[in-house]
Every structure is written in C-alpha cells, then in structure tokens.
Amino acid sequence: MTRDELNAYRLVKEAREAQLSGLTRRHFLKESAMGLGALAMGSLLGSCGNLFSGNPAKIAYDPAHPLLPKSPPFPGKAKSVIYLHMAGAPSQLELFDYKPELMKMDGQDCPPSLLAGKKFAFITGVPKMLGPQASFAKYGQSAALVSENLPHFSTLVDEVSFLKAVKTDQFNHAPAQLLVHTGSPRLGRPSMGSWVTYGLGTENQNLPGYVVLTSGGSFPDAGKSVWGSGFLPSVYQGVQCRSEGDPVLFIKDPDGMSRDLRKASIQAINEANEQQYQEYNDPEILSRIAQYEMAYRMQISAPEVMNINEEPAYIHEMYGTRPGEACFANNVLLARKLVEKGVRYVQLFDWGWDAHGDSPKNSLNIGLKNKCRSIDKPITALLLDLKQRGLLEETLVVWGGEFGRTPMMENRNGAQNPFKGRDHHTEAFTIWMAGGGIKKGFTHGETDEIGYSAISGKVDAFDIQATILNQLGFNHEQFTYPFQGRPFRLTDVGGKVIQEIIA
C-alpha cells in the first residue's frame, strides 16, 4: 500500500472513530432509559424477536458469517432452485390445458353460473366464451398436451411434472405475486429465496446466495418486495443483477481508488460497525458487515460469472442469447452459470404476460405468441444444459405465473375488446417443475371440461412452497423464525407437500 493510500485509510478510520466517540441520540436513549420505561422498551424489543431469542428452525446461524453453507434437517434431493416467473400470468388454455369442449362453446354467451359470486378484474356484463387460440398435440412417452406456442419445450415434456389444478385466492397481480413468493398477499413477509438462503446459506462465499434477474422491460407488479427479506436479516434479500453492463451498479472502483485502498476503506467501516455491534448487540449490524465484505468479494467474482460473452457459440445458439442486451434468454443462461458456481436460489421475472386483449401487444394471438417465442428456446436449453452437465437432478426448476386466465373473453363495460384476450382467473392454472427429485413425465391434477375449475389434484401456493422446501431438505411446518412473539413460517398455517410429483 502506498503512503497516500495509508494516509487515506487513517483519515477514514479516524473520522469514523471521532463520530462514534460523540454523544449520539441512540447513546443518549440507551444511557438514560431507566425504571419502568426501560422495562417497557425491553418488552417491546423482545416481542420483535431476534436471532438469539430461540430458533425453532434449529438453524446453525452464525451472524458473523450468515451465508456459510449449512446442512438441511434431512437430506434434500435439490441443492439449488431456479424459479422462472412469468409476471402477468400466462394463459394455461393456450399452453398446457387443452379443452376441445371449450372450442365448441366459442362465441356463445357465458353461462350465468360461471359468473355468479365470482370476482374478476375487468369482466362486466355477459362475456362471450372463448375457445383455445392455439392447436395442441401430444408429445413424449408421457403424451403430454402442449400447444404450438412452445415447439421446443414440447420435446422435453418427459423431464417435467405438470401441476394442472393450481388455485389461488388473489385475482390482482401484486397480491397474487406476493402470495406465490412470500406466502402472504400483503407486504412485509420474507420471500422464498430469503427463507432458502437463511436455512441453507450458499456454497459460494464470493457471490450472493440469492440472485434476481428481470426481463420484459419492467419489474413485476409487486415490485422488489417479491424478493425482499421481510423480518429476516437483510443479508438474505435477493440481490438484483443486470444482464447488460455491470452486473451490479457501482461494482467497479471509481477513478483513483485502488484495490488496496478499497479494502482499507471497507476494513475501517467494518471496524466502526463492529464497535457499534459490541455496544448495541444489534444483529443487523453484523449483516451490514457481511454485506460490505460480500460487495468487496463480488467485485472480482460477479463480473466473471455474469459475463456470457465468453460462452461458446453453440451455447449462444442453443439459448438464443443476445449478448449486450437485457433479455430473457440472457438471464436464463446466467441462471445456469450462477447455480453452476454455487448460488443457492436464482429468481427470474419476465414481465409482459397479461393477455387482456386490449391491444395487439396484450392479445392471445399476438402478444402471447411473441412472449412464448422469447421463452421457448431458452427454457428448453436450460433443461438440456443442466442435464448434460449433471446439474438437473440437484437443481429444482420451477415455471409459472401468479394465477390463470378465464375461459371466457374479457369485456369491459359490457363491450368485448377488439383483440382476443382473457381476464384474471383464480380457480385453475398450470405450474410445472423439473429436476431436483421431481418425477419425470408426470401430470398431477385436472380441470373441468372448459378449464374453469379444478376438479382433482387441487394445490395452492402453500403446497408448492412446501414441496420446494421439502426437496431442499426442510419440513415446512418446522422451518420457522421468531418474530413479534410467535414463530412464522413461509407457508403460514397451510401447505402440504405434493407427494404425487416426488420421485
């Protein structure tokens, strides 16, 4: 380290020590809180729970090294998760749930029994029934029905398990997305990726345990809350990376800042944080220290892992990637690279699946088909690539949206839209899983003859969450965290493992 860098380090350290030596507001409150006021404050703080107040999850938590890899309570078949969420909710009736009877009803008035007592986002009056807007065929030894919209994926149906009768009780995008990923339609709960990294840590200490990648030109409707850590320590929230430019903003050292000077600066900051922790015993300070250290290590590891330019030409052809652009194909390739490097949970959000039919872009015949073209090749490549590398059996891949689409055409104010589209539907939609100890070439659940209601094999978000945790080695009912005086869990008070799809 040069003399100038040493001087800069001393200045940073001395300034921080001077700040800590002053009488801060927190210090005043801490020293002056006495008698009943102190007892009341202690009671309130205790009700919020902390990392040392007893942990029913029996997680071997080290607050100084929160992302160290941990063993689950029982052997899990999956070591990592790639969750592909199609934000806006793709139509199962144009992808996986073929209903010839619905085709016969195309253009007829919707029976009143399908509307009475039901909540829809935009349907008013009497809508028309809408037949399938795609042709279907059976594929593979499992004879799974897949539409013409997914020609590449149809070749791999024998690798996946379809859940055809998924239900939800949320018919608006943001609450439904929160329910899928946090177990609650309201803000404040930790996301599934946060729970997983809290319970398992990560196998690569130079990268975040939980990485988020977005495409489609917008965030999901629920915003960044769907990858937040809620009441878990903030070190477990998802780290959003970019598929173009620097993977994380400001990851490069500014001009004039050497690697040694950056290290010295972080060391000085963390020494100050350590003093604060010794004084206040706040575990979040240790999370802050860990995040500074992670950011420093990421400067070396992240740019290399997040660079797809060095991938061979056949991989780019296989995925349909476009280096230098922000697109779904690039993110899917990055997801493979990340789990290959030991990242525990990779969450992809692809926005733009809300096929209401109020414009060509949001129609079933144009918008949905274009979205399918953008995902078909990359998702197929992901499953093949993971399988060829021996990673599929230990990587659980999940695909789906937040709810389904109605078998009737959407209309607003009693008028049909000029382009064919479907409204939000809570009664039935399709999610599929692959790898990670999931059965191959299997279908669980069935909907009625027009795809309106689930009639067998009904599952919900809690069941899917319970199954994902089970494949990672957790009993979802015992995997809890103390907060506000009671143990919380991802699946709240519901959920059952979907044993039918486990190999």
C-alpha positions, 0 to 999 in steps of 0.5 A, spaced: 500 500 500 502 506 498 503 512 503 497 516 500 493 510 500 495 509 508 494 516 509 487 515 506 485 509 510 487 513 517 483 519 515 477 514 514 478 510 520 479 516 524 473 520 522 469 514 523 472 513 530 471 521 532 463 520 530 462 514 534 466 517 540 460 523 540 454 523 544 449 520 539 441 520 540 441 512 540 447 513 546 443 518 549 436 513 549 440 507 551 444 511 557 438 514 560 432 509 559 431 507 566 425 504 571 419 502 568 420 505 561 426 501 560 422 495 562 417 497 557 422 498 551 425 491 553 418 488 552 417 491 546 424 489 543 423 482 545 416 481 542 420 483 535 424 477 536 431 476 534 436 471 532 438 469 539 431 469 542 430 461 540 430 458 533 425 453 532 428 452 525 434 449 529 438 453 524 446 453 525 446 461 524 452 464 525 451 472 524 458 473 523 458 469 517 450 468 515 451 465 508 456 459 510 453 453 507 449 449 512 446 442 512 438 441 511 434 437 517 434 431 512 437 430 506 434 434 500 434 431 493 435 439 490 441 443 492 439 449 488 432 452 485 431 456 479 424 459 479 422 462 472 416 467 473 412 469 468 409 476 471 402 477 468 400 470 468 400 466 462 394 463 459 394 455 461 388 454 455 393 456 450 399 452 453 398 446 457 390 445 458 387 443 452 379 443 452 376 441 445 369 442 449 371 449 450 372 450 442 365 448 441 362 453 446 366 459 442 362 465 441 356 463 445 354 467 451 357 465 458 353 461 462 350 465 468 353 460 473 360 461 471 359 468 473 355 468 479 359 470 486 365 470 482 370 476 482 374 478 476 378 484 474 375 487 468 369 482 466 362 486 466 356 484 463 355 477 459 362 475 456 362 471 450 366 464 451 372 463 448 375 457 445 383 455 445 387 460 440 392 455 439 392 447 436 395 442 441 398 435 440 401 430 444 408 429 445 413 424 449 412 417 452 408 421 457 403 424 451 403 430 454 398 436 451 402 442 449 400 447 444 404 450 438 406 456 442 412 452 445 415 447 439 421 446 443 419 445 450 414 440 447 420 435 446 422 435 453 415 434 456 418 427 459 423 431 464 417 435 467 411 434 472 405 438 470 401 441 476 394 442 472 389 444 478 393 450 481 388 455 485 389 461 488 385 466 492 388 473 489 385 475 482 390 482 482 397 481 480 401 484 486 397 480 491 397 474 487 405 475 486 406 476 493 402 470 495 406 465 490 413 468 493 412 470 500 406 466 502 402 472 504 398 477 499 400 483 503 407 486 504 412 485 509 413 477 509 420 474 507 420 471 500 422 464 498 429 465 496 430 469 503 427 463 507 432 458 502 438 462 503 437 463 511 436 455 512 441 453 507 446 459 506 450 458 499 456 454 497 459 460 494 462 465 499 464 470 493 457 471 490 450 472 493 446 466 495 440 469 492 440 472 485 434 476 481 434 477 474 428 481 470 426 481 463 420 484 459 422 491 460 419 492 467 419 489 474 413 485 476 407 488 479 409 487 486 415 490 485 422 488 489 418 486 495 417 479 491 424 478 493 425 482 499 427 479 506 421 481 510 423 480 518 429 476 516 436 479 516 437 483 510 443 479 508 438 474 505 434 479 500 435 477 493 440 481 490 438 484 483 443 483 477 443 486 470 444 482 464 447 488 460 453 492 463 455 491 470 452 486 473 451 490 479 451 498 479 457 501 482 461 494 482 467 497 479 472 502 483 471 509 481 477 513 478 483 513 483 481 508 488 485 502 488 484 495 490 488 496 496 485 502 498 478 499 497 479 494 502 482 499 507 476 503 506 471 497 507 476 494 513 475 501 517 467 501 516 467 494 518 471 496 524 466 502 526 460 497 525 463 492 529 464 497 535 457 499 534 455 491 534 459 490 541 455 496 544 448 495 541 448 487 540 444 489 534 444 483 529 443 487 523 449 490 524 453 484 523 449 483 516 451 490 514 458 487 515 457 481 511 454 485 506 460 490 505 465 484 505 460 480 500 460 487 495 468 487 496 468 479 494 463 480 488 467 485 485 472 480 482 467 474 482 460 477 479 463 480 473 466 473 471 460 469 472 455 474 469 459 475 463 456 470 457 460 473 452 465 468 453 460 462 452 461 458 446 457 459 440 453 453 440 451 455 447 449 462 444 445 458 439 442 453 443 439 459 448 438 464 443 442 469 447 443 476 445 449 478 448 449 486 450 442 486 451 437 485 457 433 479 455 430 473 457 434 468 454 440 472 457 438 471 464 436 464 463 443 462 461 446 466 467 441 462 471 445 456 469 452 459 470 450 462 477 447 455 480 453 452 476 458 456 481 454 455 487 448 460 488 443 457 492 436 460 489 436 464 482 429 468 481 427 470 474 421 475 472 419 476 465 414 481 465 409 482 459 404 476 460 397 479 461 393 477 455 387 482 456 386 483 449 386 490 449 391 491 444 395 487 439 401 487 444 396 484 450 392 479 445 392 471 445 394 471 438 399 476 438 402 478 444 402 471 447 405 468 441 411 473 441 412 472 449 412 464 448 417 465 442 422 469 447 421 463 452 421 457 448 428 456 446 431 458 452 427 454 457 428 448 453 436 449 453 436 450 460 433 443 461 438 440 456 444 444 459 443 442 466 442 435 464 448 434 460 452 437 465 449 433 471 446 439 474 438 437 473 437 432 478 440 437 484 437 443 481 429 444 482 426 448 476 420 451 477 415 455 471 409 459 472 405 465 473 401 468 479 394 465 477 390 463 470 386 466 465 378 465 464 375 461 459 371 466 457 373 473 453 374 479 457 369 485 456 369 491 459 363 495 460 359 490 457 363 491 450 368 485 448 375 488 446 377 488 439 383 483 440 382 476 443 384 476 450 382 473 457 381 476 464 384 474 471 382 467 473 383 464 480 380 457 480 385 453 475 392 454 472 398 450 470 405 450 474 410 445 472 417 443 475 423 439 473 429 436 476 431 436 483 427 429 485 421 431 481 418 425 477 419 425 470 413 425 465 408 426 470 401 430 470 398 431 477 391 434 477 385 436 472 380 441 470 373 441 468 371 440 461 372 448 459 378 449 464 374 453 469 375 449 475 379 444 478 376 438 479 382 433 482 389 434 484 387 441 487 394 445 490 395 452 492 401 456 493 402 453 500 403 446 497 408 448 492 412 452 497 412 446 501 414 441 496 420 446 494 422 446 501 421 439 502 426 437 496 431 442 499 431 438 505 426 442 510 419 440 513 415 446 512 411 446 518 418 446 522 422 451 518 420 457 522 423 464 525 421 468 531 418 474 530 413 479 534 412 473 539 410 467 535 414 463 530 412 464 522 413 460 517 413 461 509 407 457 508 403 460 514 398 455 517 397 451 510 401 447 505 402 440 504 407 437 500 405 434 493 407 427 494 404 425 487 410 429 483 416 426 488 420 421 485 
